[in-house]
């Protein structure tokens, strides 16, 4: 008996296509730094509600703009192909025209800059520099003549801009100072947000190599990427207590260790898996980042 052909998957609705484009599962990476940076300030009774809301919105818009930029520029540079193992990219798959994705990227970054205008009013020229560099790094990650993500610099820029600067800059909006507690709290956040990039690059290493996208996983190999992932995840748990020991935060920051079983499970999976199964590890790394960030925020506030 002949097997029946599988039914074709229905094409996503326009709304669904845009949700795919902005990559909703990645958005917690924009929320966690603002929560942690605001918690370090609030624990010292330094908090401005409007600055918090504006920073949260600006961070989300920069993350969305970066996702759209990656979708557009990876397609233009030939990094996204039908052999791609990750979630569907709307530009490469033809769900949304490239020009539309590019225009929405520009609108999103413009809206982030609009939010930034109020943040500059609150925080002054340091916030202006942070905003300019953050938007520029979002575009230059995959765009421009020397894209960061194509030349082994994506990990370090993610660590700096979506980790350290995002947390310290948020605390600065409330406190008006660069404070040790915020710098120390930014380190585990930066490590976990970078681990998301690492597992993404590990999954895509074979196709990235063909496309000429030289991530660290391509340059140094998959074993390096697996080791980098383990070091970043474990490093987050080892550096979190520093906010208490050296930064004067509450010992309740040790609540983050409640999520250690999740972290160890992920290290084991990423150490063994390759290809499409890493999509679930990528999703769960984002969830670990959110759980860890929520526990760190709670620990800071309980102080």
N, C-alpha and C positions, 0 to 999 in steps of 0.2 A: 504494500500500500504506500502510495506517495505521501510524503509529509506535506502538510499544508503550509504555504508560505506565511511568514509572520506578518501581522498587520502593521502597516506603516504608522510610526508615531505621529500624532497630530502636531502640526506646527504650533509653537507657542504663540499666545496672543501678544499684541504689542506691549501690554503692561507686563506680562511675564518676561518678555524679551528684555525690557529695560531693567527688571529686577535681576536678571542674569547678568546684564552689563555692569551694574553697579556692585555686583557680588555681595549680596547682603550678609552671607556668613563671615565676611572679612571685617565688617563694620565694628565689632567689638574692639578691634585693634585701635580704633580711633577713640573709643569711649574710655577704655581703661586708663590711659595716661591722664586724662582730664579728671577722672574720679580720684586717682591716687594723688595727683598734684593739688587738688582741692582739699583732700582729706588731710594732707600734711599742714595746709594752712588753717583749716577749720579746727584741727586739734590744738592749735595755738590761738584760737579765737580770732583768726584773720580770714574773713570770708566776705566776698561780694557776690550776691546772687546773680545780678545781671552779667557780671564778668564770667561767672561759671556757665551760664546759659549760652553766652556768645562764644566762649571758648569751645564748648561742646559742639555747637553747630558748625563753627569754623573747622574743627578737627574732622567732623563727619564729612563735610564738603570737600576737604582736601583729600581724604581717603577715597571718596567717590570719584573725584577728579583724577586721582592717580590710577584708579582701576580702569577708568575710561581711557586714559592715556595709554596704559599698557595694552588694552584691547586694540586700540587703533594702531599704535606704533609697532606692536609685535606683528600685526597683519601686514603693515606696509613693509616691514623689514624681512618678511618671509619666515619668521620664527613660528608662527601658527600655521599648521598644515592639517590636512585630514587625518594624519597619524597622531595628532595631539592626544595625550592620555588624560589630560585634565578636563574640568568642566567646559562646556561649550562656550566658545568665544563668539560673540554676536557679530563682530565684523567679519571674521574669517568664514563663518557659516552662512553669511548673507542675510541674517535675520534683520539687521539694521544697516543701512548704507554707511560706508566709511565716513563720508562728509557729515552725516548726521551725528555720528559718534564723536567726531572731532569737534563739531560745533557745541554739542552738549558738554564736552570736556571744558571748553573755553568758558561757557556760561557758568558751569559749576565752580571753576576757579575764580571767576569774577564775583560770584556770590560769597565765596570764602573771603575774598579781599574786602567785600562790603562789610562782612562781620568784623573783619580785622580792623576796619576804620574805628569802630567803637573800642576795640581792645587797645589800639594805639593811643586813643584818648585816655584810657585808664592807665596803661603801662608805659607809654612813651616810646622813644626810639628803639630800645631793645626789642620790643614787641614787633615793631616795623621790620627790623632785620630778621627776626625769627619767621615772620609771616612770608617775607620775600624768599628767603632761603627754602622754606618748607614747600611753597608752591613751585619754586624752580626745581627742587629735587624730585617733586612728584612728576613733573614733565620730563626732566632729564633722566629719570630712571630708565626709560626705554626710548626716549626721543632725543633729538639733537644730534650733532656730529659725533659726539663721544658718549653714547648712552651708558649710564652707570651700570645697569644690570647686564650689559653685554660685555663689560670689561672687568668683571670681578670685584666691583665696588658696591654692588647692591646691598650686601650684608652690612657693611660698615655704615652706609648712609641710612639704612633702616634703623640700625642700632642708635645712631646719633639723633636723627630727626623724629622718628616715630617712637622713640624711647626716652632718651635722656632729655633732649630739648623740649619734648612735649610735656613731660612731667615738671621739669624745672621751670619752664615758661609759664605753666599754669599756676604753680605756686607763686611765682614772681608777680603775676597779675593780682593776687590777693595780698601778698606781703610786701611787695616793692623791693625785694632783696633776693639775691641768690643764696639760698640757705643750705647748709650741709645736710639736713634731714631730707630735703627734696632731692639733692644730688644722689644720696645713698638709696632713697626709695626708687629713683629712676633706673637703677642698675638692673634689678630683677625684671622690671617691666621691659626694659630694652632687650634683655636676653631672650625673654619668651616671645616678644614680637619678632625678633630676628629668627628664632627657631621656626616660625611659620614660613618665612622665606626659604630657609634651608631645606625643609621637607618638600616644598614646592619645586625647588631647583633640583633636588635629588630625583624626584619623579620624572622631571623633564630632561634630565641630563642627556639621554641618547638622542632625542630629537633636537635639543639645543646645540649639541655638538655638530650635527649635520647643518644646522642653520647658521653656524658661526656665532652663536650666543655664548660667550665665554664666562659663564658663572663659575664660582669657586668649585662647584661640583664637577664642572667640565674640566677646569684647569688642573685640579689636584686629584680628581677621581671620586668615585662614589664612597669609598671607605673613609676618605677625609670628611665628606659631607655627613656621613653617619656619626663620626666621632665629634664633629662640630656640633651636631644636634644634641648629642648626649651631654657635652660640656656646657652648652648654653642652658639646657633645661636643669641640669644639676646645679649649675652656677647660680641660677635664680634662687634656689632654696638656700644656698650657702651665703649669698649676699644679703638676703632679706633681713636676717637678724642684725646686720650692721646698722640699720636705721634705729634700732634700740640701743645697741652697744656704744655706737659712736655718734648717732644723730639725736639722741634724747627722746626718741619716740617711745611709745608704750610697748612693754613686752608682749602685748597681745598681737603684735605683728607676727609672732610665731604661729598664729592661726593658719598661716599659709601652708604649714607642714601637713595640715589635714588633707591636702590634695596630692601628697607624695605618691599614694598608690596609683593615681591617674598618670602621674609623670613617669613612674617606673614602667607601667604598662606601655606607654607610648615609646619610651626609649627602646624597649624590647621589640616592638612592632617595627619601628623605623630601622632598627638594626638588622632586621631580617627581610623585610618586604622590598619589592621593587615594582615599578610600573603602576598600573591602574589601582591596585589595592592601597597605594599611598594616598589616594584621594580621601579615604576615610581617616587616615592618620593626619592628613592636613586639616580636615574638618575638626577632628578631636584636639589637635594642637591649638586651634583657635579657641575651642571651648576651655581648654586648660588655661590659656591666657586670661580668659574672662573670669573663670573660677578663682584663679590665683589673685587677679586684680581685685575682685570683690572681697576676698578674705583679707588682703593687705589693706584695702580701704577700711574695712570694718575694724581691723586691728588698730589702725591709726586713730580712728574715731573713738574707740573705747578708751584710749588714753586720756 
